[in-house]
Amino acid sequence: MAAVTEARRAPGTAVRWAVRHGLPGAYLARAARRGDLVGRLLREPAQRIDPHPVYEALRAQGPLVPSGLGLVTTSHAVAHEVLRSPSFRAGWDRTLAPRWMQWAMQLSEDPDARGVGEPPSMLVVDPPDHTRYRRLVSRAFTPRATAAYEPAVQATADSLLDRLAGRTEPVDLVDAFAAQLPVLVIAELLGVPVDRREDFLRWGHAAAATLDPGLPFRRYRSAERALREMHGFLRRHFARLRRHPGDDLVSQLVGLPEEEALTEPELHATVMLLLGAGFETTVNLLGNAVVLLDAHPDQRKALVADPGGWAGAVEEVLRHDSPVQITGRSAAADTHVAGRDVPAGTRVTLLLGAANRDPDVFADPGRFDVTRVNAREHLAFSGGIHYCLGAGLARLEAVVALRSLADRFPGLRVSGQPVRRDLQTLRGFEQLPVTLG
Ligand code: HEM
């Protein structure tokens, strides 16, 4: 039966893949072959290991340069300006696409296959809808609410580390700790069942790939399968909460009074984003931090001696090896940026990982220095109205996780070759073998 349903869906999946990934992928591959730097960045596997040489080659061409993907910037000032400018929007204006593409998109539309990079996800919608969604969830992420989560975050970190005590063989720190802590914390906060965390991790992992343009068909199909499972889980979960509401954020969202109520697709998009963004990014921050500190043992030692430095260290990791490397905006009207006319509809790709190494803002930007005074000026959490809602929570989790890890296992060492995730928009490790000392 499942096979029959899958076969019936297959044409829709193929059309969705073709317009969202197949055609852009083919276009980028052709651009890469012609030497286009953005094409290379997004198509060449080597760029997943180290995108910085291409970032620097782009920087040498200027603050805002044409590429296979429209305009692209490595400049902190330009990214900062675009993110805050009312002349730019986060959403795509579909009416600017060729007619046949609009038609194909409409025909293959399937709410159960939608990921967090598609409307009505808050990430890619503009005011007034964006304002409405964000207001409904922001109460759970105020500085005061976030600070109140600290004891729970600490208790979760402690119990995960307890399970590692005494292990003498190499341990995959992503699997055993860095992936587990964020998913447990966000599941608890949202009131979704923590015993489904392995499913959330599996779904989130597959779905994260849909943020990259030009995904191969097989990966897209498996991401879509994961998204369907996640939507199915959410549908059943919302029905349960309507019958038996708790005092958690999701119960509040499903029980909103009629005048404020979210539609079913809005509810799915909002909860899926909170859940996915809550763990798919923080895992990268933790893994990137462990690898950087392992490569800089003096800085790690200084942090163990003075734990007051952890907050600054987290900012420097966010700057130096940003968990979200790329975002983009479209010009809502004809505008002017960095001395260049930008016509309405132009896509501007913001290379956040490159902006965070802009020498005009960060002295000797390739150097990792946990005492860097202006590290917090990074754009790792974006800026403007889409500034990361969970930035405070991510910072809290990272400080608690890294401090606790260093206290508990002062002899921790990376003990094999860490494996990067096969992603370009998100940057982190898939596997991180360590010995705990
Ligand atoms: C190290 C961890 C994290 C990083 C680097 C990160 C990064 C980002 C970035 C770059 C954006 C904006 C993208 C854009 O402007 O196009 C964003 C938005 C968002 N993040 Fe995070 N994030 C992290 C953790 C979290 C956590 C823990 C949550 C918890 C729920 C979260 C929830 C969100 C939400 C809801 C948005 C959409 C905000 C909006 O569109 O108004 N993030 N994040």
Residues whose N, C-alpha, C, O or C-beta is under 5 A from the ligand:
A	BS01	HEM	M122 L123 R134 L274 A277 G278 T281 T282 L285 P323 V324 T327 A380 F381 S382 I385 H386 Y387 C388 L389 G390 A391 L393 A394
